[in-house]
Amino acid sequence: MTSNAVDYDTLIPNNVGLSEDRRLLKALERWHPGYIDWWKDMGPNGFQESNVYLRTAVGVEKDGWAQFGYVKMPEYRWGVLLAPQVQDRKIGFGNHQGEPAWQEVPGEYRAMLRRLIVIQGDTEPASVEQQRYLGKTAPSLYDMRNLFQVNVEEGRHLWAMVYLLQKYFAADGREEANMLLERRSGDIDKPRMLGAFNEETPDWLSFFMFTFFTDRDGKMQLESLAQSGFDPLSRTTRFMLMEEAHHMFVGESGVGRVIEKTCEAMNQAGIEDPYEIEAVRALGVVDLPTVQKKANLHYSLSLDLFGSEVSTNAANAYNAGIKGRYQEDKIEDDHRLLSDTYPVLKLVNGEIKGVEENALTALNMRLRDDYSKDAGKGVGRWNKIIKKNGIEFEITLPHCAFHRMIGEFANISASPEGTLMSNETFSQQKDNWLPSQQDGEFIQSLMRPVVEPGQYANWIAAPKVGVDRKPGDFEYVQLN
């Protein structure tokens, strides 16, 4: 049984009829204590007893699906929520195009589906672990609350994947669900599965960049999985997308507020040249070239999350009807791609060239291109802030060959403009393109907590509108 209303009568809020599936309910209840232990150990450090003004889902409709209120994070009502079922839904692509969507896992695709769900599930607790110390240097209670909202929703997304594993994959699923609580971001022995989720998030500018760039990869992956012929996965990810949108808002608006405060400070001080870095830093704000370096870093790390540009695994998942393209249902073609091609940038005889590849094997490249276009729109909005303030500077996305560890350009030395060079030359120029140790130390020097309601650190502007339209001096987090 599924419904749009959320049942709060069980330990695990849900709209999937857990009270009628006692075996599954008991399995999830057995998993629950380990999750809470993980949250207390690896969740926001030092704030487990604080009352936080958070939103909690009470339905799955697009309008009016959440309510706000104070809650201690370990008592947050994480749950299992699926988007409303589409009646008579058909598979929209691949070899099974036009067939009824599956309500159970097809045996021949069991391993492939489990792998996709586990990888998606592993990213959710990883980001919580990466961000666990940020609350202690929050630039405001508003930002602290947004951090914690992102964290609890990543926790709920973990629950979403664990539900699928426990319900549809029997003993294998239970084992995978337990392992999701055992891996740790950055751990030498049991790291998280994807590289970007083992990186540190040492400061708030990193957090904003992460939620803008890396959570946007999450959006693209979820959009692709929302097209899945396995209907429970489609419905799960469709609801997750509603929450993921907030994470990207936190990132885009956060970086935008950093830029706005920098521009305002420069204008007040009469500094016209954004490359007068020491003079700008002396104002206690982040200089724009350092914002660019941070964007270069997080964008390139996020590109690696898409995997190899040419991938038989991606083609197999598409043919199987398990993972589609970004907004597959809005693309006008045959949704089979058997004879189609797609341009892929590759290193050919020492030069970067466009090569036409089979569209099926180039699905990762297409998804990455969609990602870059989407990210570019947000960067464009940052540049409007700079232009509005009359400063000549433009943030750009680096070339896809820059600073890559996976795919066609893995370990190739290239500039942000895509100019190939020797490893030695790259090492000499690296600090001009990526955050240096000195840059990191400067940003860390700004990371001083501001916990008075309505007050903000010197390096970031106040938001235009408060959460839930609360007034500027609202106490978003009640500290103990």
Buried (B, 14 or more C-beta within 10 A) or exposed (E): EBBBEBBEEBBBBBBBBBEEBEEBBEBBEEBBEBBBEBBEEBBBBEBBEBBBBBBBBBBBEEEEBBEEEEBBBEEBBBBBBBBBBEEEBEBBBBEBBEEEBBEEBBEEBBEBBBBBBBBBBBBBBBBBBBBBEBBEBBBBBBBBBBBBBBBBBBBBBBBBBBBBBBBBBEEBBBEBBBBBBEBBBEEEEEBBBBEBBBBEBBBBBBBBBBBBBBBBBBBBBBBBBBBBBBBBBBBBBBBBBBBBEBBBBBBBBBBBBBBBBBBBBBEEBEBEEBEBBEBBBEBBBBBBBBBBBBBBBBBBBBBBBBBBBBBEBBBBBBBBBBBBBBEBEEBEEEBBBEEEBBBBBBBEEEEBEEBEBBBBBBBBBBBBBBBBEBBEEBBEEBBEBBEEBEBEBEBBBBBBBBBBEBBBBEEBBBBBEBEBBEEEEBEEBEEEBBBBEEBBEBBEEBBEBBEEBBBBBEBBBBBEEBBEEBEEEBBBBBBE
